[in-house]
């Protein structure tokens, strides 16, 4: 059998870990692991949230054969040539898992490949895309009947990623022993992965953790460390000598403790004696699903927690006005320009705070629901105020249960990766049929 190419188009860190990872696994299960028959390539497009390590992460997946980084994308889009001048089979399928939905249209025409798009909330270019796998039926319902045959409801890829993680992970953390899980409240801390967010996020969230722990000593805390951040860098944002914002939140600092035993977990230890475990396995869905609540910043974290049904409080401190640089589109590009990005970021965020922001519509679950399901706190946040909100939720578990129920109601079903793999298989068959005619 002649070889078939499957080209995955993706972009940011969230898409690479929560969409690409489960889909390539499902594709190998559906189509086999013989690389002389099916070859899987990943091409990344630019993303304002990217860390630069997305290509390495994608290449680490054993199901993937080759990866091209985002820095070479525009040449590929315009001329159909990869940086390493990859060869392409006569037949193949492009699978869109992040970026702009026009990309598979253009690249599909250049390579002569069938196109499959995974669409969470909107589907475009119905006339030129061959198949759509959508998260919910509502996406397909907005489409003209003449294109309805192209649409299949596949469910939620994030739920699929979380489910696979639970199956694969063998808990080895002291936080995850049965006795510990039942006798303590586990709170996740997700301060982000970029320096602009970590500068405020680490000292603020650790100060909140200290306040909660002083009032509820049985509470434990964990930081799922982003794969793009090393421990020393993370710890530096809790060091008052390296981060001036440590004192802004009345926090006295934290130090990194790395155990000599390779099986142990690294910790951040604050001056009050509180220890926060640093969890480096990724994705951390099994861990997060055991958290009673999480403190997080805006971004992909809120989507992942929403998919897992984990209650959260979303924090947007404004003590540092240029911290939020993760906007989509032109604002995000301007805010991240070398040299002049900081003034643009301050101006964009000032305009946003002054004129644009609508309460309750910044975290992804709130955007999906068009109402405030999870609390969003913006402003010159203080640890005690946020800590009191967390303590109130912990003291009233029915409030947390209500948030969990609402989060589950707004997401799609699981099993999306296998359904997408089945669609790809069908499109491969169609490409062969068209070749015979």
FINUDO-877682 format. One record per residue (C-alpha): residue in one letter; chain; x, y, z. Coordinates in Angstrom, 3 decimals. Each point is the difference from the previous one (the first is absolute). Example, Ala and Ser with C-alpha at 12.3 -4.5 7.8 and 13.67 -1.06 7.14 Angstrom:
2
REC:a:A:12.300:-4.500:7.800
REC:s:A:1.370:3.440:-0.660
This chain:
437
REC:x:A:0.000:0.000:0.000
REC:x:A:1.357:3.410:-0.951
REC:x:A:0.822:2.343:2.883
REC:x:A:-2.534:2.612:1.130
REC:x:A:0.893:3.301:1.649
REC:x:A:-1.991:1.496:2.840
REC:x:A:0.889:3.635:0.620
REC:x:A:-1.044:1.490:3.345
REC:x:A:-0.300:3.799:0.070
REC:x:A:0.155:1.511:3.492
REC:x:A:1.409:3.012:1.835
REC:x:A:0.070:0.772:3.748
REC:x:A:1.077:-1.967:3.064
REC:x:A:-3.589:-0.802:1.036
REC:x:A:-0.878:-1.418:-3.416
REC:x:A:3.200:-2.047:-0.248
REC:x:A:-0.522:-1.645:3.387
REC:x:A:-3.792:-0.339:0.167
REC:x:A:-0.949:-0.485:-3.663
REC:x:A:3.002:-1.360:-1.905
REC:x:A:1.062:-2.486:2.643
REC:x:A:-3.253:-2.033:0.210
REC:x:A:-0.677:0.230:-3.745
REC:x:A:3.365:-1.417:-1.092
REC:x:A:-0.438:-2.844:2.490
REC:x:A:-3.445:-0.753:-1.385
REC:x:A:1.283:0.195:-3.586
REC:x:A:2.645:-2.631:0.702
REC:x:A:-2.605:-2.216:1.648
REC:x:A:-2.322:0.398:-3.000
REC:x:A:2.551:-0.150:-2.831
REC:x:A:2.855:-2.013:1.475
REC:x:A:3.589:0.732:0.976
REC:x:A:1.659:-1.033:-3.288
REC:x:A:1.846:3.144:-1.071
REC:x:A:0.400:-1.351:-3.531
REC:x:A:-3.785:0.158:-0.303
REC:x:A:-1.026:3.100:1.991
REC:x:A:2.262:2.936:0.786
REC:x:A:-1.106:2.723:2.444
REC:x:A:1.473:3.500:-0.291
REC:x:A:-0.695:3.077:2.118
REC:x:A:0.348:3.558:-1.302
REC:x:A:-0.410:2.844:2.498
REC:x:A:-1.245:3.504:-0.760
REC:x:A:0.851:3.152:2.027
REC:x:A:-1.917:0.604:3.236
REC:x:A:0.234:2.935:2.424
REC:x:A:-0.130:-2.460:2.916
REC:x:A:2.791:-2.223:-1.325
REC:x:A:3.091:-0.636:2.094
REC:x:A:2.256:-1.202:-2.820
REC:x:A:0.103:-3.554:1.355
REC:x:A:-3.151:-1.259:-1.721
REC:x:A:1.984:-1.684:-2.790
REC:x:A:2.112:-1.950:2.487
REC:x:A:-3.126:-1.078:1.889
REC:x:A:-1.699:-1.197:-3.186
REC:x:A:3.151:-1.842:-1.093
REC:x:A:0.094:-1.777:3.359
REC:x:A:-3.242:-1.814:-0.835
REC:x:A:1.030:-3.468:-1.244
REC:x:A:-2.850:-0.046:-2.520
REC:x:A:1.397:3.044:-1.869
REC:x:A:2.652:-0.424:-2.693
REC:x:A:1.058:3.588:-0.707
REC:x:A:-0.735:3.538:1.191
REC:x:A:0.551:3.472:-1.412
REC:x:A:0.076:2.985:2.367
REC:x:A:-2.114:3.126:-0.335
REC:x:A:2.933:2.147:-1.121
REC:x:A:-0.098:-1.689:-3.433
REC:x:A:-3.763:-0.004:-0.439
REC:x:A:-0.549:2.953:-2.342
REC:x:A:2.399:-1.332:-2.627
REC:x:A:-1.828:-3.320:0.123
REC:x:A:-3.402:1.671:-0.289
REC:x:A:1.044:2.162:-2.958
REC:x:A:2.159:-2.402:-1.964
REC:x:A:-0.825:-3.452:1.335
REC:x:A:3.652:-0.614:0.906
REC:x:A:1.123:-1.004:3.474
REC:x:A:3.308:1.170:1.456
REC:x:A:1.478:-3.495:-0.341
REC:x:A:-1.607:-0.495:-3.416
REC:x:A:-2.202:-2.904:1.091
REC:x:A:-1.297:-2.402:-2.590
REC:x:A:-3.754:-0.626:-0.192
REC:x:A:-2.020:-3.002:-1.096
REC:x:A:-2.467:0.320:-2.851
REC:x:A:-2.894:-0.542:2.424
REC:x:A:-0.590:1.283:3.470
REC:x:A:-2.234:1.786:2.478
REC:x:A:0.514:3.312:1.768
REC:x:A:-1.364:0.102:3.572
REC:x:A:-0.556:3.462:1.456
REC:x:A:0.602:0.181:3.772
REC:x:A:0.651:3.672:0.636
REC:x:A:0.804:3.222:-1.826
REC:x:A:-2.089:1.665:-2.697
REC:x:A:-2.464:-2.199:-1.867
REC:x:A:1.112:1.538:-3.305
REC:x:A:3.349:-1.776:0.357
REC:x:A:-1.259:-3.517:-0.871
REC:x:A:-1.870:1.470:-2.979
REC:x:A:3.169:1.522:-1.464
REC:x:A:2.351:-2.868:0.842
REC:x:A:-2.534:-2.627:-1.035
REC:x:A:-0.197:1.574:-3.469
REC:x:A:3.783:0.111:-0.333
REC:x:A:0.506:-3.638:1.019
REC:x:A:-3.202:-1.346:-1.519
REC:x:A:-1.046:-1.504:3.353
REC:x:A:-3.379:-0.526:1.618
REC:x:A:-0.694:2.310:2.956
REC:x:A:-1.475:-0.682:3.445
REC:x:A:-0.635:2.835:2.496
REC:x:A:-0.664:-0.372:3.717
REC:x:A:-2.244:2.902:1.016
REC:x:A:-0.959:0.795:3.583
REC:x:A:-2.282:2.985:-0.406
REC:x:A:-0.016:1.085:-3.629
REC:x:A:0.637:-1.557:-3.401
REC:x:A:1.029:1.980:-3.068
REC:x:A:0.728:-0.527:-3.685
REC:x:A:-2.724:-2.640:-0.318
REC:x:A:0.287:-0.078:-3.767
REC:x:A:3.711:-0.875:-0.056
REC:x:A:0.461:-2.222:3.054
REC:x:A:-0.863:-3.674:-0.531
REC:x:A:-1.014:-0.973:3.545
REC:x:A:-0.614:1.634:3.360
REC:x:A:0.130:-1.658:3.407
REC:x:A:-1.820:2.320:2.396
REC:x:A:-0.186:0.023:3.777
REC:x:A:-3.743:0.588:0.256
REC:x:A:-3.029:-0.330:-2.240
REC:x:A:-0.643:3.745:0.309
REC:x:A:3.017:0.689:-2.243
REC:x:A:-1.448:-2.131:-2.796
REC:x:A:-3.480:1.433:0.527
REC:x:A:1.195:3.432:-1.148
REC:x:A:1.135:-1.355:-3.359
REC:x:A:-1.938:0.014:-3.269
REC:x:A:-1.704:-3.329:-0.766
REC:x:A:2.019:-0.370:-3.203
REC:x:A:3.123:-0.559:2.144
REC:x:A:-1.598:-2.017:2.803
REC:x:A:1.397:-3.278:-1.355
REC:x:A:3.518:1.229:0.753
REC:x:A:-0.633:0.359:3.728
REC:x:A:0.413:-2.632:2.713
REC:x:A:-0.404:0.654:3.719
REC:x:A:3.096:-1.538:1.576
REC:x:A:-0.009:1.510:3.499
REC:x:A:2.651:1.729:2.072
REC:x:A:3.682:-0.676:-0.695
REC:x:A:1.009:1.428:3.375
REC:x:A:-2.131:-2.587:1.766
REC:x:A:1.624:-2.659:-2.156
REC:x:A:3.455:1.226:0.956
REC:x:A:-0.937:0.013:3.672
REC:x:A:-1.447:-3.491:-0.185
REC:x:A:3.101:-1.415:-1.640
REC:x:A:2.197:1.634:2.621
REC:x:A:-1.977:-1.625:2.810
REC:x:A:0.421:-3.412:-1.612
REC:x:A:3.731:0.390:-0.576
REC:x:A:1.124:1.663:3.223
REC:x:A:1.091:-2.006:3.021
REC:x:A:-0.157:2.370:2.963
REC:x:A:3.330:0.256:1.831
REC:x:A:-0.480:3.232:1.899
REC:x:A:-0.472:0.255:3.742
REC:x:A:-2.943:2.255:-0.794
REC:x:A:-1.789:-2.776:-1.837
REC:x:A:0.022:-2.811:2.517
REC:x:A:-3.517:-1.209:0.833
REC:x:A:0.187:1.178:3.614
REC:x:A:1.291:3.418:-1.019
REC:x:A:-2.587:0.489:-2.718
REC:x:A:-2.815:-0.715:2.427
REC:x:A:1.274:1.885:3.025
REC:x:A:1.243:3.239:-1.540
REC:x:A:-1.130:2.755:-2.310
REC:x:A:2.280:0.129:-3.042
REC:x:A:0.205:3.392:-1.715
REC:x:A:1.665:0.434:-3.379
REC:x:A:1.988:3.143:-0.807
REC:x:A:0.313:0.881:-3.690
REC:x:A:1.851:3.327:-0.327
REC:x:A:0.698:-0.274:-3.749
REC:x:A:3.156:-0.682:-1.958
REC:x:A:1.100:3.432:-1.234
REC:x:A:2.187:2.364:2.024
REC:x:A:-2.580:2.806:-0.191
REC:x:A:-2.566:-2.169:1.792
REC:x:A:2.400:-1.786:2.353
REC:x:A:1.355:3.318:1.300
REC:x:A:-3.302:0.681:1.745
REC:x:A:-1.511:-3.479:0.021
REC:x:A:2.618:-1.792:2.090
REC:x:A:0.201:2.458:2.934
REC:x:A:-3.763:0.682:0.003
REC:x:A:-1.066:-3.640:-0.114
REC:x:A:2.601:-1.128:2.534
REC:x:A:-1.103:2.789:2.345
REC:x:A:-3.600:-1.178:-0.418
REC:x:A:1.127:-3.564:0.755
REC:x:A:1.711:1.171:3.203
REC:x:A:-3.162:1.760:1.134
REC:x:A:-2.193:-3.033:-0.715
REC:x:A:2.442:-2.350:1.715
REC:x:A:0.166:2.181:3.109
REC:x:A:-3.777:-0.333:0.345
REC:x:A:-0.344:-3.567:-1.294
REC:x:A:3.257:-1.883:0.746
REC:x:A:-1.152:-3.283:-1.585
REC:x:A:-0.007:1.630:-3.450
REC:x:A:2.706:-1.047:-2.462
REC:x:A:1.164:1.874:-3.087
REC:x:A:1.558:-1.048:-3.296
REC:x:A:1.280:1.820:-3.080
REC:x:A:-0.223:-1.966:-3.274
REC:x:A:3.138:1.425:-1.626
REC:x:A:-0.404:0.905:-3.670
REC:x:A:2.346:-2.054:-2.227
REC:x:A:1.465:3.248:-1.331
REC:x:A:1.182:1.186:3.453
REC:x:A:2.945:-1.433:1.955
REC:x:A:-0.080:-0.162:3.791
REC:x:A:2.736:2.565:0.581
REC:x:A:-1.772:2.564:-2.175
REC:x:A:-3.300:-0.666:1.738
REC:x:A:1.578:0.374:3.426
REC:x:A:1.677:3.284:-0.963
REC:x:A:-3.416:1.694:-0.150
REC:x:A:-0.439:-0.768:3.697
REC:x:A:3.377:1.514:0.908
REC:x:A:-0.217:3.590:1.265
REC:x:A:3.559:0.624:-1.206
REC:x:A:-0.993:-0.837:-3.588
REC:x:A:-3.653:1.020:-0.125
REC:x:A:-1.004:3.397:1.444
REC:x:A:-3.679:-0.967:-0.066
REC:x:A:0.530:-2.503:2.814
REC:x:A:-0.325:2.743:2.603
REC:x:A:-2.930:1.630:-1.832
REC:x:A:-2.272:-2.776:1.214
REC:x:A:1.359:-0.080:3.549
REC:x:A:1.833:-3.233:-0.787
REC:x:A:3.392:-0.696:1.523
REC:x:A:1.231:-2.417:-2.626
REC:x:A:0.565:-3.687:-0.674
REC:x:A:2.961:-2.215:-0.782
REC:x:A:0.366:-3.077:-2.180
REC:x:A:0.668:-3.348:1.653
REC:x:A:1.137:-2.788:-2.304
REC:x:A:0.166:-3.437:1.679
REC:x:A:3.103:-2.118:-0.340
REC:x:A:-2.195:-3.033:-0.582
REC:x:A:-1.009:-0.053:-3.670
REC:x:A:-3.401:-1.422:0.911
REC:x:A:-0.861:2.969:2.219
REC:x:A:-1.769:3.190:-1.005
REC:x:A:1.518:3.467:-0.169
REC:x:A:-1.622:2.577:2.276
REC:x:A:-0.370:3.721:0.450
REC:x:A:0.333:0.797:3.708
REC:x:A:-1.183:3.384:1.234
REC:x:A:1.377:1.901:2.983
REC:x:A:-3.020:-1.092:2.080
REC:x:A:0.919:-3.656:-0.537
REC:x:A:-2.710:-0.756:-2.566
REC:x:A:1.120:-2.484:-2.655
REC:x:A:-1.503:-0.095:-3.484
REC:x:A:0.708:-3.063:-2.101
REC:x:A:1.262:0.512:-3.554
REC:x:A:-1.546:-2.543:-2.356
REC:x:A:1.987:-0.393:-3.228
REC:x:A:-1.838:-2.822:-1.742
REC:x:A:-1.978:1.311:-2.946
REC:x:A:-2.839:0.163:-0.701
REC:x:A:-1.081:0.103:3.661
REC:x:A:-3.684:-0.840:-0.477
REC:x:A:-0.020:-2.864:2.490
REC:x:A:1.400:2.332:2.638
REC:x:A:-2.267:2.927:-0.844
REC:x:A:-3.100:-2.184:0.063
REC:x:A:0.717:-0.692:3.692
REC:x:A:0.154:3.700:0.910
REC:x:A:-3.003:1.361:1.843
REC:x:A:0.718:3.426:-1.493
REC:x:A:2.733:1.743:-1.992
REC:x:A:1.407:3.522:-0.066
REC:x:A:0.851:0.901:-3.585
REC:x:A:0.668:2.838:-2.374
REC:x:A:-1.825:0.493:-3.299
REC:x:A:0.907:-2.126:-3.015
REC:x:A:0.025:-3.643:-1.032
REC:x:A:0.111:-1.069:3.669
REC:x:A:-3.612:1.066:0.428
REC:x:A:-1.067:-2.095:-2.998
REC:x:A:1.769:-3.087:1.317
REC:x:A:-1.422:0.382:3.496
REC:x:A:-3.441:0.582:-1.487
REC:x:A:0.286:-3.183:-2.048
REC:x:A:0.911:-1.912:3.156
REC:x:A:-2.879:1.550:1.945
REC:x:A:2.377:1.453:2.610
REC:x:A:-1.216:3.156:1.822
REC:x:A:2.330:2.962:-0.288
REC:x:A:0.473:3.629:0.919
REC:x:A:1.514:2.014:-2.853
REC:x:A:2.389:2.742:1.108
REC:x:A:1.004:3.049:-2.039
REC:x:A:2.151:2.235:2.224
REC:x:A:0.586:3.436:-1.494
REC:x:A:2.914:1.142:2.141
REC:x:A:2.128:-0.535:-3.121
REC:x:A:-2.031:1.406:-2.883
REC:x:A:2.046:-1.526:-2.815
REC:x:A:-0.316:-3.572:1.351
REC:x:A:-2.838:-1.098:-2.278
REC:x:A:1.631:-0.487:-3.391
REC:x:A:-1.921:-3.095:-1.095
REC:x:A:-2.642:1.696:-2.113
REC:x:A:-0.979:-1.577:-3.299
REC:x:A:0.470:1.640:-3.399
REC:x:A:1.540:3.430:-0.560
REC:x:A:-0.069:1.085:3.703
REC:x:A:2.050:-3.064:0.934
REC:x:A:2.522:0.614:-2.779
REC:x:A:0.407:3.678:0.965
REC:x:A:0.330:-0.798:3.711
REC:x:A:2.835:-2.443:-0.692
REC:x:A:2.068:2.086:-2.432
REC:x:A:3.673:0.166:1.085
REC:x:A:0.914:3.322:1.570
REC:x:A:-3.367:1.712:-0.454
REC:x:A:-2.256:-2.769:1.279
REC:x:A:-0.178:1.295:3.584
REC:x:A:-1.529:3.403:-0.889
REC:x:A:-2.485:-1.729:-2.307
REC:x:A:-0.861:-2.537:2.717
REC:x:A:-0.614:2.737:2.570
REC:x:A:-2.158:1.969:-2.414
REC:x:A:-2.020:-3.045:-1.115
REC:x:A:-0.586:-1.148:3.565
REC:x:A:-0.912:3.499:1.186
REC:x:A:-2.556:0.284:-2.805
REC:x:A:-1.265:-3.466:0.834
REC:x:A:-0.394:0.782:3.695
REC:x:A:-1.536:3.393:-0.691
REC:x:A:-2.416:-0.701:-2.828
REC:x:A:-0.181:-3.597:-1.192
REC:x:A:-0.177:-2.487:2.844
REC:x:A:-3.362:-1.641:0.689
REC:x:A:-0.129:-1.741:3.349
REC:x:A:0.140:-3.766:-0.091
REC:x:A:1.103:-0.468:-3.595
REC:x:A:3.767:-0.493:0.132
REC:x:A:0.397:-3.603:1.165
REC:x:A:-0.823:-2.526:-2.726
REC:x:A:-2.814:-1.729:1.931
REC:x:A:-1.690:3.372:0.499
REC:x:A:0.419:0.860:-3.667
REC:x:A:-1.525:-3.338:-0.999
REC:x:A:-2.942:0.417:2.352
REC:x:A:-0.371:3.775:-0.537
REC:x:A:-0.344:0.366:3.753
REC:x:A:2.305:-0.015:3.003
REC:x:A:0.205:-3.644:1.037
REC:x:A:3.417:0.356:1.637
REC:x:A:0.977:3.175:1.905
REC:x:A:2.260:2.478:-1.781
REC:x:A:1.862:2.499:2.153
REC:x:A:1.691:2.966:-1.666
REC:x:A:1.750:2.962:1.575
REC:x:A:2.612:0.651:2.663
REC:x:A:-0.660:-3.354:1.636
REC:x:A:1.012:-0.700:3.588
REC:x:A:0.762:-3.493:1.330
REC:x:A:-2.307:0.235:3.025
REC:x:A:-3.066:0.907:-2.078
REC:x:A:0.518:-2.865:-2.441
REC:x:A:0.881:-2.353:2.842
REC:x:A:-3.280:0.748:1.757
REC:x:A:-1.900:-0.839:-3.190
REC:x:A:1.776:-3.352:-0.243
REC:x:A:-0.624:-0.762:3.666
REC:x:A:-3.696:0.753:-0.474
REC:x:A:-0.210:-2.419:-2.929
REC:x:A:1.839:-2.706:1.952
REC:x:A:-2.381:0.503:2.919
REC:x:A:-3.000:-0.363:-2.329
REC:x:A:0.690:-3.031:-2.240
REC:x:A:-3.450:0.339:-1.551
REC:x:A:1.243:3.170:-1.729
REC:x:A:2.926:-1.898:-1.498
REC:x:A:-2.329:-2.814:-1.068
REC:x:A:-2.212:2.522:-1.787
REC:x:A:2.978:1.390:-1.927
REC:x:A:1.101:-3.523:-0.993
REC:x:A:-3.463:-0.837:-1.288
REC:x:A:-0.175:3.172:-2.084
REC:x:A:3.459:-0.588:-1.460
REC:x:A:-0.928:-3.513:-1.098
REC:x:A:-3.206:1.208:-1.601
REC:x:A:1.712:2.432:-2.382
REC:x:A:2.522:-2.420:-1.507
REC:x:A:-0.422:-2.736:-2.576
REC:x:A:0.339:-3.753:0.342
REC:x:A:3.251:-1.949:0.181
REC:x:A:1.321:-2.389:-2.663
REC:x:A:0.788:2.768:-2.495
REC:x:A:3.475:-1.201:-0.979
REC:x:A:-1.220:-3.429:-1.123
REC:x:A:-2.830:1.571:-2.008
REC:x:A:2.413:2.398:-1.702
REC:x:A:2.294:-2.923:-0.820
REC:x:A:-2.966:-1.810:-1.555
REC:x:A:-0.820:3.068:-2.123
REC:x:A:3.629:0.154:-1.177
REC:x:A:-0.125:-3.695:-0.901
REC:x:A:-3.148:0.616:-2.046
REC:x:A:1.650:2.902:-1.810
REC:x:A:3.028:-2.156:-0.798
REC:x:A:-2.347:-2.539:-1.578
REC:x:A:-1.662:2.760:-2.028
REC:x:A:3.352:1.222:-1.266
REC:x:A:0.742:-3.519:-1.259
REC:x:A:-3.397:-0.276:-1.659
REC:x:A:0.503:3.340:-1.746
REC:x:A:3.412:-1.162:-1.188
REC:x:A:-1.486:-3.087:-1.625
REC:x:A:-2.625:1.993:-1.902
